[in-house]
């Protein structure tokens, strides 16, 4: 079984997807060293949502392309 570790620093994870059912993921909060109330429960491995075609990635790429096609050069990214 493959394992993936995602380390966050000031961010949130909304969802995790994989095209491989044999993957386990752990989310680690980098702020655990600085926070008064650290999220110590984020170190458990779990299986991500199975998306064999990674359609969520294609949706993101489509949205990004539409945004880049309509963004003006002086717009902030």
C-alpha positions as CSV (number, residue, x, y, z in Angstrom):
1,X,0.0,0.0,0.0
2,X,1.3,3.4,-1.0
3,X,1.2,6.3,1.5
4,X,1.0,10.0,0.9
5,X,1.6,12.7,3.6
6,X,0.3,16.2,3.1
7,X,1.8,18.9,5.4
8,X,-0.4,22.0,5.8
9,X,0.7,25.4,6.9
10,X,-2.2,27.7,7.3
11,X,-4.5,25.9,4.9
12,X,-7.5,23.5,4.9
13,X,-8.1,20.4,2.9
14,X,-11.6,20.1,1.4
15,X,-11.2,16.6,-0.2
16,X,-8.6,14.1,-1.2
17,X,-8.9,12.0,-4.3
18,X,-6.9,9.1,-5.8
19,X,-7.0,7.0,-9.0
20,X,-5.4,4.1,-7.0
21,X,-7.5,2.3,-4.4
22,X,-4.3,1.2,-2.6
23,X,-3.3,4.6,-1.3
24,X,-3.4,5.9,2.2
25,X,-3.1,9.6,3.1
26,X,-2.3,11.5,6.3
27,X,-2.7,15.2,6.7
28,X,-0.3,16.9,9.1
29,X,-0.8,20.4,10.4
30,X,2.6,22.2,10.4
31,X,1.1,24.8,12.8
32,X,1.0,22.1,15.5
33,X,4.3,23.6,16.8
34,X,2.9,27.1,17.1
35,X,-0.8,26.9,17.7
36,X,-2.3,27.2,21.2
37,X,-4.9,24.6,20.3
38,X,-3.1,22.3,17.7
39,X,-5.0,19.9,15.6
40,X,-3.4,16.7,16.9
41,X,-5.9,14.4,15.3
42,X,-4.8,15.1,11.7
43,X,-2.1,12.5,11.7
44,X,-4.3,9.4,11.1
45,X,-4.0,7.7,7.7
46,X,-7.2,7.3,5.7
47,X,-8.1,6.2,2.2
48,X,-9.0,9.0,-0.2
49,X,-12.1,9.1,-2.3
50,X,-11.6,6.9,-5.3
51,X,-11.8,8.8,-8.6
52,X,-10.3,6.4,-11.3
53,X,-10.3,9.0,-14.0
54,X,-9.3,11.9,-11.6
55,X,-12.3,13.9,-13.0
56,X,-11.9,16.4,-10.2
57,X,-8.4,17.3,-11.6
58,X,-9.9,17.8,-15.1
59,X,-12.6,20.0,-13.7
60,X,-10.0,22.1,-11.9
61,X,-7.9,22.4,-15.1
62,X,-11.0,23.4,-17.1
63,X,-11.9,26.1,-14.5
64,X,-8.3,27.4,-14.5
65,X,-8.2,27.6,-18.3
66,X,-11.5,29.5,-18.4
67,X,-10.1,32.0,-15.8
68,X,-6.8,32.4,-17.6
69,X,-8.7,33.0,-20.9
70,X,-10.7,35.8,-19.4
71,X,-8.1,37.4,-17.0
72,X,-6.6,40.7,-18.0
73,X,-2.9,41.2,-17.8
74,X,-3.2,43.7,-14.9
75,X,-5.5,41.4,-12.8
76,X,-3.9,39.9,-9.7
77,X,-3.5,36.1,-9.8
